[in-house]
Amino acid sequence: MFCHTGTCLNPAKSETTLLGTLQCLQSFPAAQSFSVASSILTSTDKVTTLGVILDSKLTFDAHVSAVCKNIHFHLRALCHIRSSLTDDMATSITVALIHWRLDYANSLLCGISSTNIHKLQRCHNTAARLILQQSGTPSVRYLMDRLHWLPILARIDFKIATQFWPCVYAFMYIVRFTMPFCILLFNLVFIINILSFVLIVIVLCVLCTIVYFSSDVIFRPWPWP
């Protein structure tokens, strides 16, 4: 891409990493730097792109830890002023925080370990208890039902579903739009096959007729002298 556009990389702001399973990374020779578009970039165990931390094994451990740390920091700050806020104001601030951090790029977290899911869920539970000013007595399920919140796994599935639905809808639209042409093409192919079969039958009948009428000449006995 850089060669075609004529742009250059900034080595001070660019990093590279190897992505793969543990077996693949162990079989690959260790490298401290890579040459990309005539620039030498250092190799690291994790890189940050668009606010998402990608580690070499794609476990997202570092990303989940950073998200939890950031959420706990803002929740502790919100806890100091919670008594001065109404329930609606506290809900708005906390929901904005959850959408900004927990829901951001969470479709990439599909299939992560249960440990990371538990970390994110604890942050989610803490936010719910902070809004409703409840201690550890009420169950988390009760708090989630009161706030109409989905758990972390359900939020990840919902994000994937919302991103996948336009693709399904587009496919259904294309099928609905092209269905008349497909039916017409199918009928045309069927008619062509029928005509081809009829033509073959006619040719065979003509050949059989020719052979039948010329059989007395072909198989006529040779006259004796």
Residue frames as a rotation matrix with the C-alpha (Angstrom) as fourth column:
MET 1
0.573 0.820 0.000 0.00
0.820 -0.573 0.000 0.00
0.000 0.000 -1.000 0.00
PHE 2
0.507 -0.431 -0.746 2.79
0.137 -0.814 0.564 2.45
-0.851 -0.388 -0.354 0.90
CYS 3
-0.580 -0.756 0.302 4.64
0.396 0.062 0.916 1.67
-0.712 0.651 0.264 -2.33
HIS 4
-0.256 0.563 0.786 1.58
0.953 0.009 0.304 2.43
0.164 0.826 -0.539 -4.46
THR 5
0.770 0.636 -0.057 0.58
0.633 -0.748 0.201 5.63
0.085 -0.191 -0.978 -2.65
GLY 6
0.129 -0.818 0.560 4.11
0.395 -0.476 -0.786 6.94
0.910 0.322 0.262 -2.28
THR 7
0.733 0.164 0.660 3.73
-0.486 -0.553 0.677 7.57
0.476 -0.817 -0.326 1.46
CYS 8
-0.329 -0.902 -0.281 6.32
-0.189 0.354 -0.916 6.81
0.925 -0.248 -0.287 4.10
LEU 9
0.543 0.437 -0.717 6.12
0.555 0.453 0.697 5.20
0.630 -0.777 0.004 7.51
ASN 10
0.295 -0.430 0.854 7.11
-0.703 -0.702 -0.111 6.95
0.647 -0.568 -0.509 10.69
PRO 11
-0.152 -0.398 -0.905 9.29
0.199 0.884 -0.423 4.42
0.968 -0.244 -0.056 12.56
ALA 12
-0.940 -0.236 0.245 8.81
-0.162 -0.322 -0.933 6.35
0.299 -0.917 0.264 15.81
LYS 13
-0.371 0.888 0.273 5.02
-0.860 -0.217 -0.462 5.83
-0.351 -0.406 0.844 15.67
SER 14
0.446 0.500 -0.742 4.83
-0.771 0.635 -0.035 2.39
0.454 0.588 0.669 14.05
GLU 15
-0.310 -0.471 0.826 5.27
-0.790 0.611 0.052 -1.07
-0.529 -0.637 -0.561 15.52
THR 16
-0.029 0.256 -0.966 5.12
-0.741 0.644 0.192 -4.61
0.671 0.721 0.171 14.19
THR 17
-0.242 -0.023 0.970 4.20
-0.791 0.584 -0.184 -7.92
-0.562 -0.811 -0.160 15.78
LEU 18
-0.818 -0.026 -0.575 3.79
-0.377 0.779 0.501 -11.53
0.435 0.627 -0.647 14.77
LEU 19
-0.049 0.890 0.453 0.31
-0.971 0.064 -0.231 -13.01
-0.235 -0.452 0.861 15.16
GLY 20
-0.084 0.060 -0.995 -0.30
-0.509 0.855 0.095 -16.73
0.856 0.515 -0.041 15.51
THR 21
0.906 0.385 -0.176 -0.61
-0.096 0.591 0.801 -19.65
0.412 -0.709 0.572 17.84
LEU 22
0.620 -0.696 0.363 2.07
-0.585 -0.101 0.805 -20.56
-0.523 -0.711 -0.470 20.33
GLN 23
0.373 -0.472 0.799 3.33
0.469 0.839 0.276 -23.40
-0.800 0.272 0.534 18.13
CYS 24
0.697 -0.081 0.713 3.55
0.673 -0.271 -0.688 -21.14
0.249 0.959 -0.134 15.08
LEU 25
0.866 -0.375 0.331 5.39
-0.419 -0.905 0.071 -18.42
0.273 -0.200 -0.941 16.98
GLN 26
0.501 -0.711 0.494 7.87
-0.348 0.357 0.867 -20.91
-0.792 -0.606 -0.068 18.38
SER 27
0.363 -0.343 0.867 8.59
0.733 0.679 -0.039 -22.34
-0.575 0.649 0.498 14.94
PHE 28
0.834 -0.047 0.549 9.08
0.372 -0.687 -0.624 -18.88
0.407 0.725 -0.556 13.45
PRO 29
-0.154 -0.967 -0.202 12.60
0.889 -0.046 -0.455 -17.47
0.431 -0.250 0.867 13.84
ALA 30
0.422 0.274 -0.864 12.83
0.752 -0.639 0.164 -14.65
-0.507 -0.719 -0.476 16.38
ALA 31
-0.168 -0.411 0.896 13.26
0.808 -0.579 -0.115 -11.22
0.566 0.704 0.429 14.84
GLN 32
-0.379 -0.064 -0.923 13.87
0.763 -0.585 -0.273 -7.91
-0.523 -0.808 0.271 16.58
SER 33
-0.245 0.278 -0.929 12.89
-0.362 -0.915 -0.178 -5.72
-0.899 0.293 0.324 13.63
PHE 34
0.100 0.354 0.930 11.26
0.804 0.522 -0.285 -5.84
-0.587 0.776 -0.232 10.21
SER 35
-0.866 -0.371 -0.335 11.72
0.067 -0.751 0.657 -3.83
-0.495 0.547 0.675 7.06
VAL 36
0.053 0.944 0.327 8.45
0.877 0.113 -0.468 -2.34
-0.478 0.311 -0.821 5.80
ALA 37
0.835 0.313 0.452 8.35
0.528 -0.689 -0.497 0.19
0.156 0.653 -0.741 2.94
SER 38
0.123 -0.924 0.362 12.08
0.417 -0.283 -0.864 0.91
0.900 0.257 0.351 3.33
SER 39
0.130 -0.052 0.990 11.62
-0.774 -0.629 0.068 1.61
0.619 -0.776 -0.122 7.06
ILE 40
-0.594 -0.402 -0.697 12.97
0.135 0.804 -0.579 -0.45
0.793 -0.438 -0.424 9.94
LEU 41
0.232 0.766 0.600 10.25
-0.703 -0.294 0.648 -1.17
0.673 -0.571 0.470 12.50
THR 42
-0.770 -0.512 0.381 10.86
-0.619 0.459 -0.637 -2.81
0.151 -0.726 -0.671 15.85
SER 43
-0.200 0.666 -0.719 8.99
-0.023 0.730 0.683 -5.97
0.980 0.153 -0.131 16.77
THR 44
-0.649 0.095 0.755 6.95
-0.750 -0.246 -0.614 -6.04
0.127 -0.965 0.231 19.98
ASP 45
-0.950 0.311 0.035 4.70
0.287 0.909 -0.303 -8.52
-0.126 -0.277 -0.952 21.74
LYS 46
0.030 0.998 -0.055 1.64
0.901 -0.051 -0.432 -6.28
-0.434 -0.036 -0.900 21.41
VAL 47
-0.916 -0.209 0.343 0.54
0.359 -0.810 0.464 -3.35
0.181 0.548 0.817 19.31
THR 48
-0.294 0.824 -0.485 -2.27
0.419 -0.345 -0.840 -0.82
-0.859 -0.450 -0.244 19.71
THR 49
-0.962 0.073 0.263 -4.46
0.225 -0.333 0.916 0.01
0.155 0.940 0.304 16.75
LEU 50
-0.340 0.866 0.367 -7.63
-0.181 -0.443 0.878 2.11
0.923 0.232 0.308 16.93
GLY 51
-0.059 0.277 0.959 -7.67
-0.952 -0.306 0.030 1.75
0.302 -0.911 0.282 20.72
VAL 52
0.937 0.348 0.028 -7.46
-0.345 0.909 0.234 -2.07
0.056 -0.229 0.972 20.67
ILE 53
-0.007 -0.962 0.274 -4.39
-0.942 0.098 0.321 -3.82
-0.335 -0.256 -0.907 22.05
LEU 54
0.857 0.210 -0.471 -3.48
-0.416 0.821 -0.391 -6.84
0.304 0.531 0.791 19.94
ASP 55
0.203 -0.805 0.557 -1.06
-0.691 0.285 0.664 -9.32
-0.693 -0.520 -0.499 21.49
SER 56
-0.552 -0.576 -0.603 0.89
-0.832 0.329 0.446 -11.85
-0.058 0.748 -0.661 19.47
LYS 57
-0.980 0.189 0.058 -1.33
0.186 0.981 -0.044 -14.79
-0.065 -0.033 -0.997 20.51
LEU 58
-0.559 0.804 0.204 -4.60
-0.334 -0.443 0.832 -12.82
0.759 0.397 0.516 20.16
THR 59
-0.501 0.371 -0.782 -5.68
0.783 0.579 -0.226 -13.65
0.369 -0.726 -0.581 23.70
PHE 60
0.065 0.477 0.877 -6.65
0.112 -0.876 0.468 -9.99
0.992 0.068 -0.111 24.33
ASP 61
0.250 -0.043 -0.967 -5.37
0.942 0.241 0.233 -10.27
0.223 -0.970 0.101 27.90
ALA 62
-0.738 -0.606 -0.298 -3.61
0.652 -0.754 -0.082 -6.91
-0.175 -0.255 0.951 27.73
HIS 63
-0.693 0.541 0.477 -6.63
-0.012 -0.671 0.742 -5.25
0.721 0.508 0.471 26.13
VAL 64
0.335 0.857 -0.392 -9.05
0.423 0.235 0.875 -6.55
0.842 -0.459 -0.284 28.76
SER 65
-0.014 -0.417 -0.909 -6.71
0.998 -0.062 0.013 -5.51
-0.062 -0.907 0.417 31.57
ALA 66
-0.929 -0.354 0.105 -6.40
0.365 -0.924 0.116 -2.00
0.056 0.146 0.988 30.12
VAL 67
-0.335 0.888 0.314 -10.18
-0.002 -0.334 0.943 -1.69
0.942 0.315 0.113 29.70
CYS 68
0.433 0.494 -0.754 -10.86
0.705 0.335 0.625 -2.85
0.561 -0.803 -0.203 33.26
LYS 69
-0.394 -0.663 -0.637 -8.23
0.902 -0.413 -0.128 -0.49
-0.178 -0.624 0.760 34.63
ASN 70
-0.919 0.067 0.389 -9.71
0.102 -0.911 0.399 2.45
0.382 0.406 0.830 32.75
ILE 71
0.005 1.000 0.015 -13.28
0.117 -0.016 0.993 1.64
0.993 -0.003 -0.117 33.81
HIS 72
0.297 0.066 -0.953 -12.37
0.918 0.255 0.304 1.21
0.263 -0.965 0.015 37.48
PHE 73
-0.763 -0.616 -0.196 -10.57
0.644 -0.749 -0.154 4.55
-0.052 -0.243 0.969 37.41
HIS 74
-0.739 0.531 0.415 -13.65
-0.204 -0.763 0.613 6.37
0.642 0.368 0.672 36.11
LEU 75
0.240 0.853 -0.463 -16.01
0.331 0.376 0.866 4.45
0.913 -0.361 -0.192 38.40
ARG 76
-0.127 -0.354 -0.927 -13.94
0.992 -0.020 -0.128 5.43
0.026 -0.935 0.353 41.45
ALA 77
-0.977 -0.205 0.066 -14.08
0.208 -0.977 0.040 9.06
0.056 0.053 0.997 40.31
LEU 78
-0.376 0.913 0.157 -17.83
-0.193 -0.243 0.951 8.78
0.906 0.327 0.268 39.80
CYS 79
0.055 0.376 -0.925 -18.25
0.772 0.571 0.278 7.21
0.633 -0.730 -0.259 43.22
HIS 80
-0.738 -0.417 -0.531 -17.01
0.667 -0.568 -0.482 10.41
-0.101 -0.710 0.697 44.91
ILE 81
-0.897 0.413 -0.157 -19.79
-0.426 -0.903 0.060 12.51
-0.117 0.121 0.986 43.35
ARG 82
-0.735 0.641 -0.220 -22.53
0.371 0.652 0.661 9.87
0.567 0.404 -0.718 43.22
SER 83
-0.365 0.620 -0.694 -24.39
0.876 -0.023 -0.482 11.35
-0.315 -0.784 -0.535 46.18
SER 84
-0.490 0.135 -0.861 -24.66
-0.081 -0.991 -0.109 14.69
-0.868 0.016 0.496 44.35
LEU 85
-0.879 0.146 -0.453 -26.14
-0.460 -0.012 0.888 13.15
0.124 0.989 0.078 41.21
THR 86
0.136 0.965 0.225 -29.64
-0.889 0.219 -0.403 12.01
-0.438 -0.145 0.887 40.48
ASP 87
0.074 -0.063 0.995 -30.32
0.062 0.996 0.059 8.48
-0.995 0.058 0.077 39.31
ASP 88
0.896 0.308 0.320 -30.87
0.329 0.023 -0.944 9.64
-0.298 0.951 -0.081 35.74
MET 89
0.702 -0.696 -0.147 -27.63
-0.703 -0.646 -0.297 11.60
0.112 0.312 -0.943 35.66
ALA 90
-0.092 -0.750 0.655 -25.64
-0.719 0.505 0.477 8.73
-0.688 -0.427 -0.586 37.15
THR 91
0.365 0.299 0.881 -27.24
0.298 0.860 -0.415 6.30
-0.882 0.414 0.225 34.68
SER 92
0.999 0.028 -0.035 -26.41
-0.021 -0.389 -0.921 8.53
-0.039 0.921 -0.388 31.72
ILE 93
0.363 -0.932 0.016 -22.78
-0.931 -0.361 0.057 8.94
-0.047 -0.035 -0.998 32.76
THR 94
-0.168 -0.441 0.881 -22.29
-0.469 0.822 0.322 5.24
-0.867 -0.359 -0.345 33.48
VAL 95
0.623 0.444 0.644 -24.00
0.349 0.579 -0.737 4.11
-0.700 0.684 0.206 30.27
ALA 96
0.903 -0.363 -0.231 -21.78
-0.410 -0.563 -0.718 6.48
0.131 0.742 -0.657 28.30
LEU 97
0.017 -0.935 0.353 -18.75
-0.943 0.102 0.317 5.00
-0.332 -0.338 -0.880 30.04
ILE 98
0.028 0.052 0.998 -19.88
-0.054 0.997 -0.051 1.45
-0.998 -0.052 0.031 29.28
HIS 99
0.900 0.329 0.287 -20.57
0.267 0.107 -0.958 2.24
-0.346 0.938 0.009 25.63
TRP 100
0.725 -0.664 -0.184 -17.24
-0.678 -0.639 -0.363 4.02
0.124 0.388 -0.913 25.36
ARG 101
-0.262 -0.926 0.272 -15.09
-0.960 0.278 0.019 1.30
-0.093 -0.256 -0.962 26.92
LEU 102
-0.338 0.126 0.933 -16.91
-0.292 0.928 -0.231 -2.01
-0.894 -0.351 -0.277 27.42
ASP 103
0.562 0.698 0.444 -18.84
0.232 0.382 -0.895 -1.99
-0.794 0.605 0.052 24.15
TYR 104
0.517 -0.415 -0.749 -16.09
-0.786 -0.578 -0.222 -0.51
-0.340 0.703 -0.624 22.01
ALA 105
-0.090 -0.567 -0.819 -14.79
-0.862 0.456 -0.221 -3.15
0.499 0.686 -0.530 19.56
ASN 106
-0.209 0.027 0.977 -16.22
-0.786 0.591 -0.184 -5.88
-0.582 -0.806 -0.103 21.78
SER 107
0.852 0.480 -0.210 -17.04
-0.503 0.641 -0.580 -8.01
-0.144 0.600 0.787 18.73
LEU 108
0.150 -0.885 -0.441 -13.31
-0.625 0.260 -0.735 -8.83
0.766 0.386 -0.514 18.63
LEU 109
-0.508 -0.360 0.782 -13.65
-0.861 0.244 -0.447 -10.43
-0.030 -0.901 -0.434 22.06
CYS 110
0.634 0.762 -0.129 -15.75
-0.770 0.637 -0.020 -13.33
0.067 0.112 0.991 20.78
GLY 111
0.769 -0.287 -0.572 -14.19
0.125 0.944 -0.306 -16.56
0.627 0.164 0.761 22.00
ILE 112
-0.151 -0.850 0.504 -11.87
-0.585 -0.334 -0.739 -15.08
0.797 -0.407 -0.447 24.62
SER 113
-0.695 -0.231 -0.681 -11.16
0.295 0.772 -0.563 -16.92
0.655 -0.592 -0.469 27.84
SER 114
0.369 0.879 -0.301 -13.68
0.613 0.012 0.790 -17.11
0.698 -0.476 -0.535 30.66
THR 115
-0.112 -0.493 -0.863 -11.18
0.954 -0.296 0.045 -15.29
-0.278 -0.818 0.504 32.91
ASN 116
-0.963 -0.250 0.100 -11.29
0.269 -0.899 0.345 -12.20
0.004 0.359 0.933 30.73
ILE 117
-0.264 0.943 0.201 -15.08
0.223 -0.143 0.964 -12.40
0.938 0.299 -0.173 30.48
HIS 118
0.339 0.363 -0.868 -15.25
0.896 0.157 0.415 -12.55
0.287 -0.918 -0.273 34.28
LYS 119
-0.606 -0.615 -0.504 -13.05
0.719 -0.694 -0.018 -9.45
-0.339 -0.374 0.863 34.56
LEU 120
-0.890 0.309 0.336 -15.29
-0.005 -0.743 0.670 -7.46
0.456 0.594 0.662 32.24
GLN 121
0.035 0.963 -0.267 -18.42
0.419 0.229 0.879 -8.75
0.907 -0.142 -0.396 33.98
ARG 122
-0.035 -0.103 -0.994 -17.12
0.996 -0.085 -0.026 -7.60
-0.082 -0.991 0.106 37.36
CYS 123
-0.949 -0.277 -0.150 -16.66
0.256 -0.956 0.145 -4.08
-0.183 0.100 0.978 35.97
HIS 124
-0.560 0.815 0.149 -20.18
-0.025 -0.196 0.980 -4.26
0.828 0.545 0.130 34.61
ASN 125
0.179 0.624 -0.761 -21.53
0.777 0.385 0.498 -5.37
0.604 -0.681 -0.415 37.99
THR 126
-0.475 -0.436 -0.765 -19.67
0.826 -0.521 -0.216 -2.60
-0.304 -0.734 0.607 39.79
ALA 127
-0.971 0.147 0.186 -21.19
-0.035 -0.864 0.502 -0.02
0.235 0.482 0.844 37.47
ALA 128
-0.154 0.977 -0.145 -24.69
0.205 0.175 0.963 -1.39
0.967 0.118 -0.227 38.11
ARG 129
0.147 0.170 -0.974 -24.22
0.969 0.173 0.177 -1.30
0.199 -0.970 -0.139 41.90
LEU 130
-0.796 -0.488 -0.358 -22.86
0.549 -0.831 -0.087 2.24
-0.255 -0.266 0.929 41.67
ILE 131
-0.742 0.572 0.348 -25.90
-0.084 -0.594 0.800 3.50
0.665 0.565 0.489 39.76
LEU 132
0.234 0.938 -0.257 -28.45
0.111 0.236 0.965 1.88
0.966 -0.254 -0.049 42.06
GLN 133
-0.247 -0.440 0.863 -26.32
-0.782 -0.436 -0.446 2.54
0.572 -0.785 -0.237 45.19
GLN 134
0.864 0.504 -0.016 -26.65
-0.430 0.753 0.497 -1.07
0.263 -0.423 0.867 46.26
SER 135
-0.014 -0.857 0.516 -24.18
-0.918 0.215 0.332 -3.07
-0.396 -0.469 -0.790 48.27
GLY 136
-0.787 -0.400 -0.469 -23.42
-0.572 0.758 0.312 -6.72
0.231 0.514 -0.826 47.74
THR 137
-0.571 0.604 0.556 -26.78
-0.281 0.492 -0.824 -7.84
-0.771 -0.627 -0.111 49.13
PRO 138
0.543 0.816 -0.199 -28.99
-0.514 0.136 -0.847 -7.78
-0.664 0.562 0.494 45.99
SER 139
0.171 -0.442 0.880 -28.11
0.564 0.777 0.280 -10.27
-0.808 0.448 0.383 43.29
VAL 140
-0.723 -0.519 -0.457 -26.46
-0.099 -0.576 0.811 -9.05
-0.684 0.632 0.365 40.12
ARG 141
-0.752 0.503 0.426 -29.27
0.639 0.402 0.656 -10.57
0.159 0.765 -0.624 38.05
TYR 142
0.239 0.872 -0.427 -31.79
0.928 -0.334 -0.164 -8.40
-0.285 -0.357 -0.890 39.89
LEU 143
-0.011 -0.325 -0.946 -29.72
0.102 -0.941 0.322 -5.25
-0.995 -0.093 0.044 39.27
MET 144
-0.933 -0.356 0.052 -29.29
0.063 -0.021 0.998 -6.07
-0.354 0.934 0.043 35.57
ASP 145
-0.389 0.868 0.307 -33.03
0.908 0.305 0.287 -6.61
0.156 0.391 -0.907 35.21
ARG 146
0.346 0.516 -0.784 -33.77
0.672 -0.719 -0.176 -3.26
-0.655 -0.465 -0.596 36.83
LEU 147
-0.141 -0.507 -0.850 -31.38
-0.265 -0.808 0.526 -1.45
-0.954 0.300 -0.020 34.48
HIS 148
0.873 0.477 0.099 -32.37
-0.085 0.349 -0.933 -3.56
-0.480 0.807 0.345 31.46
TRP 149
0.133 -0.920 -0.369 -28.72
-0.967 -0.202 0.156 -4.43
-0.218 0.336 -0.916 30.84
LEU 150
0.889 0.036 -0.457 -27.38
-0.217 0.911 -0.350 -7.49
0.403 0.410 0.818 29.10
PRO 151
0.671 -0.721 0.171 -24.42
0.085 0.305 0.949 -9.44
-0.737 -0.622 0.266 30.50
ILE 152
-0.049 -0.817 -0.574 -21.06
-0.609 -0.431 0.666 -9.21
-0.792 0.382 -0.476 28.79
LEU 153
-0.757 -0.245 0.606 -21.40
0.222 0.775 0.591 -12.36
-0.614 0.582 -0.533 26.69
ALA 154
0.168 0.906 0.389 -24.83
0.849 0.068 -0.525 -11.31
-0.502 0.419 -0.757 25.50
ARG 155
0.606 -0.011 -0.795 -23.52
-0.178 -0.976 -0.122 -7.83
-0.775 0.215 -0.594 24.63
ILE 156
-0.513 -0.844 -0.158 -20.77
-0.433 0.096 0.896 -9.38
-0.741 0.528 -0.415 22.52
ASP 157
-0.603 0.362 0.711 -23.25
0.650 0.740 0.174 -11.64
-0.463 0.566 -0.682 20.73
PHE 158
0.497 0.843 -0.209 -25.61
0.586 -0.503 -0.636 -8.71
-0.641 0.193 -0.743 20.19
LYS 159
0.204 -0.499 -0.842 -22.84
-0.495 -0.795 0.351 -6.58
-0.844 0.346 -0.409 18.65
ILE 160
-0.824 -0.515 0.236 -21.88
-0.098 0.540 0.836 -9.41
-0.558 0.666 -0.495 16.28
ALA 161
-0.243 0.824 0.512 -25.53
0.841 0.442 -0.312 -9.91
-0.484 0.354 -0.800 15.35
THR 162
0.613 0.486 -0.624 -26.04
0.195 -0.858 -0.476 -6.22
-0.766 0.170 -0.620 14.61
GLN 163
-0.154 -0.745 -0.649 -22.95
-0.656 -0.414 0.631 -6.19
-0.738 0.523 -0.425 12.42
PHE 164
-0.881 -0.206 0.425 -23.88
0.096 0.804 0.587 -9.41
-0.463 0.558 -0.689 10.63
TRP 165
-0.011 0.987 0.159 -27.54
0.519 0.142 -0.843 -8.54
-0.855 0.074 -0.514 10.01
PRO 166
0.323 0.137 -0.936 -26.83
-0.584 -0.750 -0.311 -5.93
-0.745 0.647 -0.162 7.26
CYS 167
-0.723 -0.616 -0.311 -24.90
-0.638 0.425 0.642 -8.62
-0.263 0.663 -0.701 5.37
VAL 168
-0.721 0.537 0.438 -27.84
0.479 0.843 -0.245 -11.02
-0.501 0.033 -0.865 5.66
TYR 169
0.266 0.865 -0.425 -30.28
0.208 -0.482 -0.851 -8.30
-0.941 0.138 -0.308 4.65
ALA 170
-0.053 -0.365 -0.930 -28.13
-0.817 -0.520 0.250 -7.36
-0.575 0.772 -0.270 1.66
PHE 171
-0.952 -0.286 0.106 -27.97
-0.195 0.838 0.510 -11.01
-0.235 0.465 -0.854 0.60
MET 172
-0.334 0.910 0.245 -31.76
0.633 0.409 -0.658 -11.33
-0.699 -0.065 -0.712 0.92
TYR 173
0.323 0.425 -0.846 -32.20
-0.264 -0.818 -0.512 -8.14
-0.909 0.388 -0.152 -1.11
ILE 174
-0.503 -0.586 -0.636 -29.91
-0.791 0.015 0.612 -9.44
-0.349 0.810 -0.471 -3.86
VAL 175
-0.910 0.208 0.359 -31.75
0.262 0.959 0.108 -12.78
-0.322 0.192 -0.927 -3.92
ARG 176
0.025 0.992 -0.123 -35.14
0.515 -0.119 -0.849 -11.04
-0.857 -0.042 -0.514 -4.07
PHE 177
0.214 0.005 -0.977 -33.94
-0.569 -0.813 -0.128 -8.71
-0.794 0.583 -0.171 -6.81
THR 178
-0.564 -0.561 -0.606 -32.35
-0.818 0.274 0.506 -11.43
-0.118 0.781 -0.613 -8.94
MET 179
-0.500 0.386 0.775 -34.98
-0.052 0.880 -0.471 -14.11
-0.865 -0.276 -0.420 -8.36
PRO 180
0.623 0.766 -0.160 -37.08
-0.232 -0.015 -0.973 -13.22
-0.747 0.643 0.168 -11.47
PHE 181
0.314 -0.584 -0.749 -33.98
-0.947 -0.131 -0.294 -13.29
0.073 0.801 -0.594 -13.64
CYS 182
-0.706 -0.570 0.421 -32.93
-0.626 0.780 0.005 -16.63
-0.331 -0.260 -0.907 -12.11
ILE 183
-0.039 0.781 0.623 -36.37
0.014 0.624 -0.782 -18.09
-0.999 -0.022 -0.036 -12.81
LEU 184
0.761 0.292 -0.579 -36.27
-0.513 -0.276 -0.813 -16.78
-0.397 0.916 -0.061 -16.37
LEU 185
-0.141 -0.903 -0.407 -32.78
-0.986 0.164 -0.023 -18.20
0.087 0.398 -0.913 -16.86
PHE 186
-0.642 -0.051 0.765 -33.86
-0.335 0.916 -0.219 -21.53
-0.690 -0.397 -0.605 -15.44
ASN 187
0.422 0.869 0.257 -36.84
-0.025 0.294 -0.955 -21.67
-0.906 0.397 0.146 -17.77
LEU 188
0.595 -0.265 -0.759 -34.65
-0.796 -0.325 -0.511 -20.73
-0.111 0.908 -0.404 -20.71
VAL 189
-0.547 -0.836 0.054 -32.15
-0.830 0.549 0.093 -23.45
-0.108 0.006 -0.994 -19.88
PHE 190
-0.348 0.503 0.791 -34.99
-0.091 0.822 -0.563 -25.94
-0.933 -0.268 -0.240 -19.47
ILE 191
0.726 0.640 -0.251 -36.46
-0.271 -0.070 -0.960 -24.99
-0.632 0.765 0.123 -22.88
ILE 192
0.193 -0.743 -0.640 -33.02
-0.978 -0.096 -0.184 -25.26
0.075 0.662 -0.746 -24.50
ASN 193
-0.709 -0.449 0.545 -32.56
-0.539 0.842 -0.008 -28.71
-0.455 -0.299 -0.839 -23.01
ILE 194
0.117 0.838 0.533 -35.98
0.029 0.533 -0.846 -29.81
-0.993 0.115 0.038 -24.26
LEU 195
0.777 0.155 -0.611 -35.25
-0.550 -0.305 -0.777 -28.47
-0.307 0.940 -0.152 -27.74
SER 196
-0.246 -0.938 -0.242 -31.87
-0.969 0.234 0.080 -30.17
-0.018 0.254 -0.967 -27.75
PHE 197
-0.568 0.103 0.816 -33.49
-0.214 0.939 -0.268 -33.46
-0.794 -0.327 -0.512 -26.76
VAL 198
0.551 0.828 0.105 -36.14
-0.029 0.145 -0.989 -33.09
-0.834 0.542 0.104 -29.49
LEU 199
0.513 -0.431 -0.743 -33.45
-0.855 -0.336 -0.396 -32.25
-0.079 0.838 -0.540 -32.05
ILE 200
-0.597 -0.765 0.241 -31.44
-0.753 0.638 0.163 -35.30
-0.278 -0.084 -0.957 -31.08
VAL 201
-0.203 0.615 0.762 -34.55
0.047 0.784 -0.619 -37.49
-0.978 -0.089 -0.188 -31.37
ILE 202
0.774 0.499 -0.390 -35.31
-0.317 -0.227 -0.921 -36.06
-0.548 0.836 -0.017 -34.83
VAL 203
0.070 -0.836 -0.545 -31.74
-0.997 -0.050 -0.051 -36.63
0.016 0.547 -0.837 -36.00
LEU 204
-0.702 -0.312 0.640 -31.84
-0.423 0.906 -0.022 -40.22
-0.573 -0.286 -0.768 -34.75
CYS 205
0.244 0.872 0.425 -35.15
0.062 0.424 -0.904 -40.81
-0.968 0.247 0.050 -36.49
VAL 206
0.711 -0.038 -0.702 -33.77
-0.664 -0.366 -0.652 -39.43
-0.232 0.930 -0.286 -39.75
LEU 207
-0.367 -0.920 -0.137 -30.69
-0.928 0.352 0.119 -41.58
-0.061 0.171 -0.983 -39.48
CYS 208
-0.518 0.240 0.821 -32.76
-0.123 0.929 -0.349 -44.67
-0.846 -0.281 -0.452 -38.73
THR 209
0.611 0.789 -0.072 -34.98
-0.133 0.012 -0.991 -43.90
-0.781 0.615 0.112 -41.72
ILE 210
0.400 -0.547 -0.736 -32.01
-0.917 -0.249 -0.313 -43.51
-0.012 0.799 -0.601 -44.03
VAL 211
-0.667 -0.681 0.301 -30.47
-0.693 0.716 0.085 -46.71
-0.273 -0.152 -0.950 -42.80
TYR 212
-0.143 0.696 0.703 -33.77
-0.045 0.705 -0.708 -48.55
-0.989 -0.133 -0.069 -43.17
PHE 213
0.803 0.538 -0.255 -34.38
-0.239 -0.100 -0.966 -47.48
-0.545 0.837 0.049 -46.79
SER 214
0.339 -0.745 -0.574 -30.79
-0.906 -0.095 -0.412 -48.05
0.252 0.660 -0.708 -47.82
SER 215
-0.044 -0.377 0.925 -30.51
-0.670 0.698 0.253 -51.43
-0.741 -0.608 -0.283 -46.16
ASP 216
0.761 0.363 0.538 -31.68
0.104 0.750 -0.653 -53.30
-0.640 0.553 0.533 -49.31
VAL 217
0.841 -0.529 -0.115 -28.78
-0.292 -0.264 -0.919 -51.72
0.456 0.807 -0.376 -51.18
ILE 218
0.078 -0.874 0.480 -26.19
-0.988 -0.133 -0.081 -52.21
0.134 -0.468 -0.873 -48.52
PHE 219
-0.347 -0.184 0.920 -27.14
-0.570 0.820 -0.051 -55.74
-0.745 -0.541 -0.390 -47.59
ARG 220
0.685 0.595 -0.419 -28.24
-0.687 0.337 -0.644 -56.87
-0.242 0.730 0.640 -51.05
PRO 221
0.474 -0.525 0.707 -26.61
0.216 0.848 0.485 -60.19
-0.854 -0.077 0.515 -52.07
TRP 222
-0.291 -0.667 -0.686 -23.86
-0.641 -0.397 0.657 -60.04
-0.711 0.631 -0.312 -54.62
PRO 223
0.713 0.640 -0.287 -25.13
-0.631 0.407 -0.661 -61.42
-0.306 0.652 0.694 -57.99
TRP 224
0.125 -0.644 0.754 -23.52
0.132 0.764 0.631 -64.62
-0.983 0.021 0.180 -59.23
PRO 225
-0.492 -0.364 -0.791 -21.91
-0.698 -0.378 0.608 -64.52
-0.520 0.851 -0.068 -62.70
